[in-house]
Amino acid sequence: MVRFNENNEVIRNEEYTAILAGIQLREDISYSMEELAGLAEADGVTVAGQMIQSLERPNTATLIGKGKVEELAELCRNMEADMVIFNDELSGVQLRNLEEALEVRVIDRTILILDIFADRAVSREGKLQVELAQLQYRMPRLTGFGRSLSRLGGGIGTRGPGEKKLETDRRHIAGRIDDIKAELARIGKTRQVQRSGREKSQIPVVALMGYTNSGKSAIMNRLLQLSEREDKTVSSQNMLFATLDTQHRKITLEQGSEFILIDTVGFVSRLPHSLVEAFKSTLEEVRYADLLIHVVDSSYENRDFYMEVTNKVIEQIGAGDKDQIVAYNKMDIAKSVPLDVSGHEAVYLSAKTGENVHVLVEKIREKIFGGRVEMTLLIPYQRGDITSYLCENAQIFSMEYEEEGTLLHGKLEREDALRYGSFAVDPGEKSEE
């Protein structure tokens, strides 16, 4: 498991044995607790057991009731656990009170996810985004720093800073947050320039979205294989949040059809608001996509829950109105064929075996290139500007130089087909000449 020091540098510590704890207010949290166990294991924590309490409202001092705190302390002693991970976000006061009562490290779901992100971020932007989320989480909890959030030694068995240092820490954190935001804004401007270049070239953009570990990167790699660009494959591992940094790859289909494929960070339920905010500039890429591929893990029985979480995040970043294809992945290990009620086009496939990947390709082709019109145009040589424009913006299958001008055969956007319709010729008649 990783921790961060006062300079927000990642410090790796020994493994932990943890008890999971959560409160159930109204909705069933079994899915969420199962996911919490997966997150803990992904961060190198051994889960020894769990405790759930049904409450009408959270306890402001300790989240769970006094009796449950005593029961949890006993469970930690019996299971020899040195950590408790709460499924709910804890305030600074709750963190401090729980650690004093339980006498073990206490963290919450947000700290756990931030740990994973801090360990997996690779790019400069990804590291800055994670650091920003960490600092935004720490700022309101300075008075509650205990074993879990200590400034010293990564927090193993040490206490937090004294009260007299809090104002100094606040100023330091606030200044660092401003610096990070400024740097991320500069990176965002660079991305905007790159996006403008893609828009000018009119290459369609397709974004892979979905729950963490649903197989987005594996699908990208399959499409890169079909595009004969295996040298551009991305990391694909069977683990939560294996990919944090957004990846862009150009996919070339038959007959010259090209599009940009984006692989985005995976989602998880109760994704910390600070992380969504920090990654918003990256996720904005999705808002400019022409098509979303919502990747679903077909082998997971509670996949509807995962789909709901993903759709909420898609709505949150302002991409809810985008056209979607739902890709039910991992059909090679699914027990049954999922019933699709998404209201979108659906494909059942396996990125691992390649089953039905070609079906996904055809649906992508139909969605982003289906509005094009196939035609043959004879462009006079004195209108070389039109020829240049069409070579850049249309899907050209062939080009021949005739006595009267340049003969182009390809697919044009409907607007261009209407605009240059006066240059259209019958390809049959031309070939007879």
TORKOL-4160 file (C-alpha; in steps of 0.2 Angstrom, whole numbers, padded with zeros to 4 digits, m for minus):
433
<pt num="1" X="0000" Y="0000" Z="0000"/>
<pt num="2" X="0006" Y="0018" Z="m0004"/>
<pt num="3" X="0006" Y="0034" Z="0007"/>
<pt num="4" X="0011" Y="0052" Z="0003"/>
<pt num="5" X="0022" Y="0063" Z="0014"/>
<pt num="6" X="0021" Y="0082" Z="0017"/>
<pt num="7" X="0028" Y="0085" Z="0000"/>
<pt num="8" X="0015" Y="0073" Z="m0007"/>
<pt num="9" X="0028" Y="0061" Z="m0013"/>
<pt num="10" X="0022" Y="0043" Z="m0013"/>
<pt num="11" X="0029" Y="0032" Z="0001"/>
<pt num="12" X="0027" Y="0013" Z="m0001"/>
<pt num="13" X="0025" Y="0003" Z="0016"/>
<pt num="14" X="0023" Y="m0014" Z="0021"/>
<pt num="15" X="0007" Y="m0024" Z="0017"/>
<pt num="16" X="m0008" Y="m0023" Z="0029"/>
<pt num="17" X="m0022" Y="m0034" Z="0035"/>
<pt num="18" X="m0039" Y="m0025" Z="0035"/>
<pt num="19" X="m0057" Y="m0026" Z="0041"/>
<pt num="20" X="m0069" Y="m0018" Z="0030"/>
<pt num="21" X="m0083" Y="m0007" Z="0038"/>
<pt num="22" X="m0098" Y="0001" Z="0030"/>
<pt num="23" X="m0115" Y="0008" Z="0035"/>
<pt num="24" X="m0131" Y="0004" Z="0026"/>
<pt num="25" X="m0144" Y="0018" Z="0026"/>
<pt num="26" X="m0157" Y="0014" Z="0013"/>
<pt num="27" X="m0149" Y="0006" Z="m0002"/>
<pt num="28" X="m0141" Y="m0011" Z="m0002"/>
<pt num="29" X="m0122" Y="m0009" Z="m0001"/>
<pt num="30" X="m0117" Y="m0027" Z="m0004"/>
<pt num="31" X="m0111" Y="m0022" Z="m0022"/>
<pt num="32" X="m0101" Y="m0008" Z="m0015"/>
<pt num="33" X="m0093" Y="m0018" Z="m0001"/>
<pt num="34" X="m0088" Y="m0031" Z="m0013"/>
<pt num="35" X="m0080" Y="m0018" Z="m0024"/>
<pt num="36" X="m0071" Y="m0011" Z="m0009"/>
<pt num="37" X="m0063" Y="m0028" Z="m0006"/>
<pt num="38" X="m0057" Y="m0028" Z="m0024"/>
<pt num="39" X="m0050" Y="m0010" Z="m0022"/>
<pt num="40" X="m0041" Y="m0016" Z="m0006"/>
<pt num="41" X="m0034" Y="m0031" Z="m0014"/>
<pt num="42" X="m0028" Y="m0020" Z="m0029"/>
<pt num="43" X="m0018" Y="m0010" Z="m0017"/>
<pt num="44" X="m0010" Y="m0024" Z="m0009"/>
<pt num="45" X="m0021" Y="m0026" Z="0007"/>
<pt num="46" X="m0026" Y="m0043" Z="0014"/>
<pt num="47" X="m0045" Y="m0042" Z="0018"/>
<pt num="48" X="m0048" Y="m0052" Z="0034"/>
<pt num="49" X="m0067" Y="m0048" Z="0037"/>
<pt num="50" X="m0080" Y="m0035" Z="0036"/>
<pt num="51" X="m0094" Y="m0027" Z="0047"/>
<pt num="52" X="m0109" Y="m0018" Z="0041"/>
<pt num="53" X="m0121" Y="m0008" Z="0052"/>
<pt num="54" X="m0139" Y="m0003" Z="0047"/>
<pt num="55" X="m0142" Y="0015" Z="0052"/>
<pt num="56" X="m0155" Y="0028" Z="0050"/>
<pt num="57" X="m0142" Y="0041" Z="0050"/>
<pt num="58" X="m0123" Y="0041" Z="0052"/>
<pt num="59" X="m0115" Y="0045" Z="0069"/>
<pt num="60" X="m0107" Y="0062" Z="0068"/>
<pt num="61" X="m0092" Y="0057" Z="0079"/>
<pt num="62" X="m0088" Y="0039" Z="0073"/>
<pt num="63" X="m0099" Y="0036" Z="0058"/>
<pt num="64" X="m0105" Y="0019" Z="0066"/>
<pt num="65" X="m0113" Y="0017" Z="0083"/>
<pt num="66" X="m0103" Y="0016" Z="0100"/>
<pt num="67" X="m0107" Y="m0002" Z="0102"/>
<pt num="68" X="m0101" Y="m0006" Z="0084"/>
<pt num="69" X="m0085" Y="0003" Z="0087"/>
<pt num="70" X="m0082" Y="m0008" Z="0102"/>
<pt num="71" X="m0087" Y="m0023" Z="0092"/>
<pt num="72" X="m0075" Y="m0018" Z="0078"/>
<pt num="73" X="m0061" Y="m0015" Z="0090"/>
<pt num="74" X="m0063" Y="m0033" Z="0096"/>
<pt num="75" X="m0064" Y="m0040" Z="0078"/>
<pt num="76" X="m0047" Y="m0031" Z="0074"/>
<pt num="77" X="m0039" Y="m0039" Z="0089"/>
<pt num="78" X="m0046" Y="m0057" Z="0085"/>
<pt num="79" X="m0042" Y="m0056" Z="0067"/>
<pt num="80" X="m0025" Y="m0047" Z="0070"/>
<pt num="81" X="m0029" Y="m0033" Z="0058"/>
<pt num="82" X="m0019" Y="m0017" Z="0058"/>
<pt num="83" X="m0031" Y="m0007" Z="0048"/>
<pt num="84" X="m0050" Y="m0003" Z="0046"/>
<pt num="85" X="m0056" Y="0003" Z="0029"/>
<pt num="86" X="m0073" Y="0012" Z="0029"/>
<pt num="87" X="m0084" Y="0012" Z="0014"/>
<pt num="88" X="m0090" Y="0029" Z="0017"/>
<pt num="89" X="m0080" Y="0045" Z="0017"/>
<pt num="90" X="m0074" Y="0050" Z="0034"/>
<pt num="91" X="m0072" Y="0068" Z="0041"/>
<pt num="92" X="m0056" Y="0073" Z="0050"/>
<pt num="93" X="m0065" Y="0071" Z="0067"/>
<pt num="94" X="m0071" Y="0054" Z="0063"/>
<pt num="95" X="m0054" Y="0048" Z="0057"/>
<pt num="96" X="m0046" Y="0054" Z="0074"/>
<pt num="97" X="m0060" Y="0047" Z="0085"/>
<pt num="98" X="m0060" Y="0030" Z="0076"/>
<pt num="99" X="m0041" Y="0028" Z="0077"/>
<pt num="100" X="m0041" Y="0032" Z="0096"/>
<pt num="101" X="m0055" Y="0020" Z="0099"/>
<pt num="102" X="m0049" Y="0006" Z="0088"/>
<pt num="103" X="m0030" Y="0008" Z="0090"/>
<pt num="104" X="m0026" Y="0004" Z="0072"/>
<pt num="105" X="m0025" Y="0014" Z="0056"/>
<pt num="106" X="m0041" Y="0020" Z="0049"/>
<pt num="107" X="m0044" Y="0025" Z="0031"/>
<pt num="108" X="m0059" Y="0028" Z="0020"/>
<pt num="109" X="m0064" Y="0023" Z="0002"/>
<pt num="110" X="m0057" Y="0039" Z="m0004"/>
<pt num="111" X="m0040" Y="0037" Z="0003"/>
<pt num="112" X="m0039" Y="0020" Z="m0004"/>
<pt num="113" X="m0043" Y="0025" Z="m0021"/>
<pt num="114" X="m0031" Y="0040" Z="m0020"/>
<pt num="115" X="m0018" Y="0027" Z="m0015"/>
<pt num="116" X="m0021" Y="0017" Z="m0030"/>
<pt num="117" X="m0021" Y="0032" Z="m0042"/>
<pt num="118" X="m0005" Y="0038" Z="m0034"/>
<pt num="119" X="0003" Y="0022" Z="m0037"/>
<pt num="120" X="m0003" Y="0020" Z="m0055"/>
<pt num="121" X="m0001" Y="0037" Z="m0063"/>
<pt num="122" X="0012" Y="0038" Z="m0076"/>
<pt num="123" X="0011" Y="0054" Z="m0086"/>
<pt num="124" X="0015" Y="0071" Z="m0079"/>
<pt num="125" X="m0003" Y="0076" Z="m0081"/>
<pt num="126" X="m0009" Y="0060" Z="m0072"/>
<pt num="127" X="0002" Y="0063" Z="m0057"/>
<pt num="128" X="m0003" Y="0081" Z="m0056"/>
<pt num="129" X="m0021" Y="0076" Z="m0056"/>
<pt num="130" X="m0019" Y="0064" Z="m0043"/>
<pt num="131" X="m0009" Y="0076" Z="m0032"/>
<pt num="132" X="m0023" Y="0089" Z="m0034"/>
<pt num="133" X="m0036" Y="0077" Z="m0028"/>
<pt num="134" X="m0025" Y="0071" Z="m0013"/>
<pt num="135" X="m0022" Y="0089" Z="m0008"/>
<pt num="136" X="m0041" Y="0094" Z="m0010"/>
<pt num="137" X="m0045" Y="0079" Z="0001"/>
<pt num="138" X="m0032" Y="0083" Z="0015"/>
<pt num="139" X="m0036" Y="0102" Z="0016"/>
<pt num="140" X="m0053" Y="0101" Z="0026"/>
<pt num="141" X="m0046" Y="0086" Z="0037"/>
<pt num="142" X="m0030" Y="0094" Z="0044"/>
<pt num="143" X="m0037" Y="0094" Z="0061"/>
<pt num="144" X="m0041" Y="0075" Z="0060"/>
<pt num="145" X="m0024" Y="0069" Z="0054"/>
<pt num="146" X="m0020" Y="0053" Z="0063"/>
<pt num="147" X="m0011" Y="0037" Z="0058"/>
<pt num="148" X="m0019" Y="0037" Z="0041"/>
<pt num="149" X="m0015" Y="0055" Z="0035"/>
<pt num="150" X="0001" Y="0059" Z="0045"/>
<pt num="151" X="0014" Y="0071" Z="0038"/>
<pt num="152" X="0028" Y="0061" Z="0045"/>
<pt num="153" X="0035" Y="0044" Z="0038"/>
<pt num="154" X="0020" Y="0040" Z="0028"/>
<pt num="155" X="0009" Y="0038" Z="0043"/>
<pt num="156" X="0014" Y="0021" Z="0050"/>
<pt num="157" X="0012" Y="0022" Z="0069"/>
<pt num="158" X="0014" Y="0041" Z="0070"/>
<pt num="159" X="0003" Y="0056" Z="0074"/>
<pt num="160" X="m0001" Y="0071" Z="0064"/>
<pt num="161" X="0006" Y="0089" Z="0065"/>
<pt num="162" X="0002" Y="0099" Z="0080"/>
<pt num="163" X="m0012" Y="0112" Z="0080"/>
<pt num="164" X="0000" Y="0126" Z="0079"/>
<pt num="165" X="0006" Y="0120" Z="0062"/>
<pt num="166" X="m0011" Y="0119" Z="0054"/>
<pt num="167" X="m0011" Y="0136" Z="0047"/>
<pt num="168" X="0006" Y="0134" Z="0040"/>
<pt num="169" X="0000" Y="0118" Z="0032"/>
<pt num="170" X="m0015" Y="0126" Z="0025"/>
<pt num="171" X="m0006" Y="0140" Z="0017"/>
<pt num="172" X="0007" Y="0127" Z="0010"/>
<pt num="173" X="m0007" Y="0116" Z="0003"/>
<pt num="174" X="m0017" Y="0131" Z="m0004"/>
<pt num="175" X="m0002" Y="0137" Z="m0013"/>
<pt num="176" X="0002" Y="0120" Z="m0020"/>
<pt num="177" X="m0016" Y="0118" Z="m0026"/>
<pt num="178" X="m0015" Y="0134" Z="m0036"/>
<pt num="179" X="0002" Y="0129" Z="m0044"/>
<pt num="180" X="m0005" Y="0112" Z="m0049"/>
<pt num="181" X="m0021" Y="0120" Z="m0057"/>
<pt num="182" X="m0011" Y="0133" Z="m0066"/>
<pt num="183" X="0000" Y="0119" Z="m0074"/>
<pt num="184" X="m0015" Y="0108" Z="m0078"/>
<pt num="185" X="m0022" Y="0123" Z="m0087"/>
<pt num="186" X="m0007" Y="0125" Z="m0097"/>
<pt num="187" X="m0008" Y="0106" Z="m0102"/>
<pt num="188" X="m0026" Y="0108" Z="m0106"/>
<pt num="189" X="m0022" Y="0122" Z="m0118"/>
<pt num="190" X="m0010" Y="0110" Z="m0127"/>
<pt num="191" X="m0023" Y="0097" Z="m0128"/>
<pt num="192" X="m0035" Y="0110" Z="m0135"/>
<pt num="193" X="m0023" Y="0114" Z="m0149"/>
<pt num="194" X="m0021" Y="0095" Z="m0153"/>
<pt num="195" X="m0040" Y="0093" Z="m0152"/>
<pt num="196" X="m0042" Y="0108" Z="m0164"/>
<pt num="197" X="m0030" Y="0099" Z="m0176"/>
<pt num="198" X="m0040" Y="0084" Z="m0176"/>
<pt num="199" X="m0056" Y="0094" Z="m0179"/>
<pt num="200" X="m0048" Y="0102" Z="m0194"/>
<pt num="201" X="m0043" Y="0086" Z="m0202"/>
<pt num="202" X="m0061" Y="0080" Z="m0198"/>
<pt num="203" X="m0055" Y="0063" Z="m0192"/>
<pt num="204" X="m0070" Y="0056" Z="m0181"/>
<pt num="205" X="m0066" Y="0052" Z="m0163"/>
<pt num="206" X="m0072" Y="0037" Z="m0154"/>
<pt num="207" X="m0070" Y="0035" Z="m0135"/>
<pt num="208" X="m0070" Y="0019" Z="m0125"/>
<pt num="209" X="m0079" Y="0022" Z="m0108"/>
<pt num="210" X="m0084" Y="0010" Z="m0094"/>
<pt num="211" X="m0081" Y="0002" Z="m0077"/>
<pt num="212" X="m0063" Y="m0001" Z="m0072"/>
<pt num="213" X="m0057" Y="m0018" Z="m0078"/>
<pt num="214" X="m0071" Y="m0020" Z="m0090"/>
<pt num="215" X="m0058" Y="m0023" Z="m0104"/>
<pt num="216" X="m0057" Y="m0006" Z="m0113"/>
<pt num="217" X="m0038" Y="m0007" Z="m0116"/>
<pt num="218" X="m0040" Y="m0025" Z="m0122"/>
<pt num="219" X="m0053" Y="m0019" Z="m0135"/>
<pt num="220" X="m0041" Y="m0005" Z="m0141"/>
<pt num="221" X="m0027" Y="m0017" Z="m0143"/>
<pt num="222" X="m0039" Y="m0029" Z="m0154"/>
<pt num="223" X="m0043" Y="m0014" Z="m0165"/>
<pt num="224" X="m0025" Y="m0009" Z="m0166"/>
<pt num="225" X="m0021" Y="m0027" Z="m0172"/>
<pt num="226" X="m0035" Y="m0026" Z="m0186"/>
<pt num="227" X="m0027" Y="m0009" Z="m0190"/>
<pt num="228" X="m0010" Y="m0018" Z="m0191"/>
<pt num="229" X="m0003" Y="m0006" Z="m0178"/>
<pt num="230" X="0002" Y="m0019" Z="m0165"/>
<pt num="231" X="0017" Y="m0008" Z="m0161"/>
<pt num="232" X="0005" Y="0005" Z="m0153"/>
<pt num="233" X="m0004" Y="m0007" Z="m0141"/>
<pt num="234" X="m0007" Y="m0001" Z="m0123"/>
<pt num="235" X="m0005" Y="m0009" Z="m0106"/>
<pt num="236" X="m0019" Y="m0021" Z="m0103"/>
<pt num="237" X="m0020" Y="m0030" Z="m0086"/>
<pt num="238" X="m0033" Y="m0039" Z="m0076"/>
<pt num="239" X="m0033" Y="m0027" Z="m0062"/>
<pt num="240" X="m0043" Y="m0012" Z="m0056"/>
<pt num="241" X="m0037" Y="0005" Z="m0063"/>
<pt num="242" X="m0023" Y="m0003" Z="m0073"/>
<pt num="243" X="m0025" Y="0012" Z="m0085"/>
<pt num="244" X="m0026" Y="0030" Z="m0078"/>
<pt num="245" X="m0018" Y="0040" Z="m0092"/>
<pt num="246" X="m0029" Y="0044" Z="m0108"/>
<pt num="247" X="m0022" Y="0035" Z="m0123"/>
<pt num="248" X="m0025" Y="0041" Z="m0141"/>
<pt num="249" X="m0023" Y="0029" Z="m0156"/>
<pt num="250" X="m0027" Y="0031" Z="m0175"/>
<pt num="251" X="m0037" Y="0016" Z="m0181"/>
<pt num="252" X="m0037" Y="0013" Z="m0200"/>
<pt num="253" X="m0051" Y="0002" Z="m0207"/>
<pt num="254" X="m0052" Y="m0005" Z="m0224"/>
<pt num="255" X="m0055" Y="0007" Z="m0239"/>
<pt num="256" X="m0045" Y="0020" Z="m0230"/>
<pt num="257" X="m0058" Y="0024" Z="m0216"/>
<pt num="258" X="m0049" Y="0032" Z="m0201"/>
<pt num="259" X="m0054" Y="0037" Z="m0184"/>
<pt num="260" X="m0045" Y="0042" Z="m0167"/>
<pt num="261" X="m0049" Y="0029" Z="m0153"/>
<pt num="262" X="m0047" Y="0036" Z="m0135"/>
<pt num="263" X="m0045" Y="0024" Z="m0120"/>
<pt num="264" X="m0051" Y="0033" Z="m0104"/>
<pt num="265" X="m0049" Y="0030" Z="m0086"/>
<pt num="266" X="m0061" Y="0017" Z="m0079"/>
<pt num="267" X="m0075" Y="0022" Z="m0067"/>
<pt num="268" X="m0080" Y="0015" Z="m0050"/>
<pt num="269" X="m0095" Y="0018" Z="m0038"/>
<pt num="270" X="m0093" Y="0032" Z="m0026"/>
<pt num="271" X="m0078" Y="0039" Z="m0036"/>
<pt num="272" X="m0071" Y="0053" Z="m0025"/>
<pt num="273" X="m0078" Y="0070" Z="m0031"/>
<pt num="274" X="m0060" Y="0077" Z="m0030"/>
<pt num="275" X="m0054" Y="0064" Z="m0042"/>
<pt num="276" X="m0068" Y="0068" Z="m0055"/>
<pt num="277" X="m0064" Y="0086" Z="m0054"/>
<pt num="278" X="m0046" Y="0083" Z="m0055"/>
<pt num="279" X="m0048" Y="0072" Z="m0071"/>
<pt num="280" X="m0062" Y="0083" Z="m0078"/>
<pt num="281" X="m0049" Y="0091" Z="m0091"/>
<pt num="282" X="m0044" Y="0073" Z="m0097"/>
<pt num="283" X="m0062" Y="0067" Z="m0097"/>
<pt num="284" X="m0067" Y="0082" Z="m0107"/>
<pt num="285" X="m0060" Y="0073" Z="m0122"/>
<pt num="286" X="m0075" Y="0062" Z="m0121"/>
<pt num="287" X="m0087" Y="0077" Z="m0123"/>
<pt num="288" X="m0079" Y="0080" Z="m0140"/>
<pt num="289" X="m0080" Y="0062" Z="m0146"/>
<pt num="290" X="m0092" Y="0058" Z="m0161"/>
<pt num="291" X="m0096" Y="0041" Z="m0153"/>
<pt num="292" X="m0095" Y="0032" Z="m0136"/>
<pt num="293" X="m0091" Y="0014" Z="m0134"/>
<pt num="294" X="m0098" Y="0009" Z="m0117"/>
<pt num="295" X="m0088" Y="m0007" Z="m0112"/>
<pt num="296" X="m0097" Y="m0019" Z="m0100"/>
<pt num="297" X="m0090" Y="m0034" Z="m0091"/>
<pt num="298" X="m0102" Y="m0048" Z="m0096"/>
<pt num="299" X="m0095" Y="m0060" Z="m0084"/>
<pt num="300" X="m0100" Y="m0050" Z="m0069"/>
<pt num="301" X="m0117" Y="m0054" Z="m0062"/>
<pt num="302" X="m0121" Y="m0036" Z="m0056"/>
<pt num="303" X="m0116" Y="m0028" Z="m0072"/>
<pt num="304" X="m0132" Y="m0017" Z="m0072"/>
<pt num="305" X="m0125" Y="m0008" Z="m0056"/>
<pt num="306" X="m0108" Y="m0005" Z="m0066"/>
<pt num="307" X="m0117" Y="0002" Z="m0081"/>
<pt num="308" X="m0128" Y="0013" Z="m0070"/>
<pt num="309" X="m0112" Y="0020" Z="m0062"/>
<pt num="310" X="m0104" Y="0023" Z="m0079"/>
<pt num="311" X="m0119" Y="0032" Z="m0086"/>
<pt num="312" X="m0119" Y="0043" Z="m0071"/>
<pt num="313" X="m0101" Y="0049" Z="m0074"/>
<pt num="314" X="m0105" Y="0051" Z="m0092"/>
<pt num="315" X="m0119" Y="0062" Z="m0088"/>
<pt num="316" X="m0109" Y="0071" Z="m0075"/>
<pt num="317" X="m0095" Y="0076" Z="m0088"/>
<pt num="318" X="m0109" Y="0082" Z="m0100"/>
<pt num="319" X="m0108" Y="0068" Z="m0113"/>
<pt num="320" X="m0125" Y="0060" Z="m0109"/>
<pt num="321" X="m0132" Y="0065" Z="m0126"/>
<pt num="322" X="m0118" Y="0056" Z="m0136"/>
<pt num="323" X="m0122" Y="0041" Z="m0147"/>
<pt num="324" X="m0117" Y="0025" Z="m0139"/>
<pt num="325" X="m0113" Y="0007" Z="m0143"/>
<pt num="326" X="m0114" Y="m0005" Z="m0128"/>
<pt num="327" X="m0100" Y="m0018" Z="m0130"/>
<pt num="328" X="m0103" Y="m0033" Z="m0119"/>
<pt num="329" X="m0085" Y="m0039" Z="m0117"/>
<pt num="330" X="m0078" Y="m0055" Z="m0109"/>
<pt num="331" X="m0092" Y="m0066" Z="m0117"/>
<pt num="332" X="m0079" Y="m0080" Z="m0117"/>
<pt num="333" X="m0081" Y="m0082" Z="m0098"/>
<pt num="334" X="m0099" Y="m0075" Z="m0096"/>
<pt num="335" X="m0112" Y="m0088" Z="m0089"/>
<pt num="336" X="m0126" Y="m0081" Z="m0100"/>
<pt num="337" X="m0129" Y="m0068" Z="m0113"/>
<pt num="338" X="m0134" Y="m0052" Z="m0105"/>
<pt num="339" X="m0151" Y="m0045" Z="m0108"/>
<pt num="340" X="m0148" Y="m0027" Z="m0116"/>
<pt num="341" X="m0160" Y="m0014" Z="m0110"/>
<pt num="342" X="m0148" Y="0001" Z="m0113"/>
<pt num="343" X="m0158" Y="0008" Z="m0128"/>
<pt num="344" X="m0142" Y="0008" Z="m0138"/>
<pt num="345" X="m0134" Y="m0003" Z="m0151"/>
<pt num="346" X="m0127" Y="m0018" Z="m0143"/>
<pt num="347" X="m0112" Y="m0030" Z="m0147"/>
<pt num="348" X="m0108" Y="m0046" Z="m0138"/>
<pt num="349" X="m0089" Y="m0050" Z="m0140"/>
<pt num="350" X="m0073" Y="m0055" Z="m0132"/>
<pt num="351" X="m0057" Y="m0045" Z="m0134"/>
<pt num="352" X="m0047" Y="m0059" Z="m0127"/>
<pt num="353" X="m0052" Y="m0072" Z="m0141"/>
<pt num="354" X="m0057" Y="m0059" Z="m0154"/>
<pt num="355" X="m0075" Y="m0066" Z="m0155"/>
<pt num="356" X="m0087" Y="m0053" Z="m0164"/>
<pt num="357" X="m0074" Y="m0039" Z="m0163"/>
<pt num="358" X="m0077" Y="m0037" Z="m0182"/>
<pt num="359" X="m0096" Y="m0034" Z="m0178"/>
<pt num="360" X="m0090" Y="m0020" Z="m0167"/>
<pt num="361" X="m0080" Y="m0013" Z="m0181"/>
<pt num="362" X="m0094" Y="m0014" Z="m0193"/>
<pt num="363" X="m0106" Y="m0005" Z="m0180"/>
<pt num="364" X="m0092" Y="0009" Z="m0178"/>
<pt num="365" X="m0091" Y="0011" Z="m0197"/>
<pt num="366" X="m0110" Y="0012" Z="m0199"/>
<pt num="367" X="m0111" Y="0025" Z="m0185"/>
<pt num="368" X="m0097" Y="0037" Z="m0190"/>
<pt num="369" X="m0096" Y="0034" Z="m0209"/>
<pt num="370" X="m0114" Y="0029" Z="m0212"/>
<pt num="371" X="m0119" Y="0046" Z="m0217"/>
<pt num="372" X="m0107" Y="0047" Z="m0231"/>
<pt num="373" X="m0112" Y="0046" Z="m0250"/>
<pt num="374" X="m0102" Y="0036" Z="m0262"/>
<pt num="375" X="m0099" Y="0045" Z="m0279"/>
<pt num="376" X="m0087" Y="0049" Z="m0293"/>
<pt num="377" X="m0082" Y="0067" Z="m0297"/>
<pt num="378" X="m0072" Y="0074" Z="m0311"/>
<pt num="379" X="m0064" Y="0090" Z="m0304"/>
<pt num="380" X="m0056" Y="0102" Z="m0317"/>
<pt num="381" X="m0038" Y="0105" Z="m0315"/>
<pt num="382" X="m0041" Y="0123" Z="m0312"/>
<pt num="383" X="m0051" Y="0119" Z="m0297"/>
<pt num="384" X="m0036" Y="0111" Z="m0288"/>
<pt num="385" X="m0042" Y="0118" Z="m0271"/>
<pt num="386" X="m0057" Y="0106" Z="m0272"/>
<pt num="387" X="m0046" Y="0091" Z="m0276"/>
<pt num="388" X="m0035" Y="0096" Z="m0261"/>
<pt num="389" X="m0050" Y="0098" Z="m0250"/>
<pt num="390" X="m0058" Y="0081" Z="m0254"/>
<pt num="391" X="m0042" Y="0072" Z="m0252"/>
<pt num="392" X="m0041" Y="0079" Z="m0234"/>
<pt num="393" X="m0059" Y="0077" Z="m0229"/>
<pt num="394" X="m0067" Y="0063" Z="m0240"/>
<pt num="395" X="m0064" Y="0044" Z="m0240"/>
<pt num="396" X="m0055" Y="0043" Z="m0257"/>
<pt num="397" X="m0054" Y="0025" Z="m0265"/>
<pt num="398" X="m0046" Y="0030" Z="m0281"/>
<pt num="399" X="m0039" Y="0045" Z="m0291"/>
<pt num="400" X="m0035" Y="0046" Z="m0309"/>
<pt num="401" X="m0029" Y="0060" Z="m0320"/>
<pt num="402" X="m0040" Y="0062" Z="m0336"/>
<pt num="403" X="m0039" Y="0074" Z="m0350"/>
<pt num="404" X="m0053" Y="0085" Z="m0343"/>
<pt num="405" X="m0047" Y="0084" Z="m0325"/>
<pt num="406" X="m0045" Y="0074" Z="m0309"/>
<pt num="407" X="m0056" Y="0059" Z="m0307"/>
<pt num="408" X="m0060" Y="0055" Z="m0289"/>
<pt num="409" X="m0070" Y="0040" Z="m0283"/>
<pt num="410" X="m0074" Y="0039" Z="m0264"/>
<pt num="411" X="m0086" Y="0043" Z="m0250"/>
<pt num="412" X="m0091" Y="0061" Z="m0246"/>
<pt num="413" X="m0100" Y="0069" Z="m0231"/>
<pt num="414" X="m0118" Y="0073" Z="m0236"/>
<pt num="415" X="m0114" Y="0092" Z="m0236"/>
<pt num="416" X="m0099" Y="0090" Z="m0247"/>
<pt num="417" X="m0109" Y="0078" Z="m0259"/>
<pt num="418" X="m0122" Y="0092" Z="m0261"/>
<pt num="419" X="m0109" Y="0106" Z="m0262"/>
<pt num="420" X="m0099" Y="0097" Z="m0276"/>
<pt num="421" X="m0113" Y="0088" Z="m0284"/>
<pt num="422" X="m0111" Y="0097" Z="m0300"/>
<pt num="423" X="m0095" Y="0088" Z="m0303"/>
<pt num="424" X="m0102" Y="0071" Z="m0301"/>
<pt num="425" X="m0101" Y="0059" Z="m0316"/>
<pt num="426" X="m0107" Y="0041" Z="m0319"/>
<pt num="427" X="m0092" Y="0030" Z="m0316"/>
<pt num="428" X="m0100" Y="0017" Z="m0328"/>
<pt num="429" X="m0100" Y="0030" Z="m0343"/>
<pt num="430" X="m0083" Y="0036" Z="m0339"/>
<pt num="431" X="m0076" Y="0018" Z="m0339"/>
<pt num="432" X="m0084" Y="0015" Z="m0356"/>
<pt num="433" X="m0075" Y="0029" Z="m0364"/>
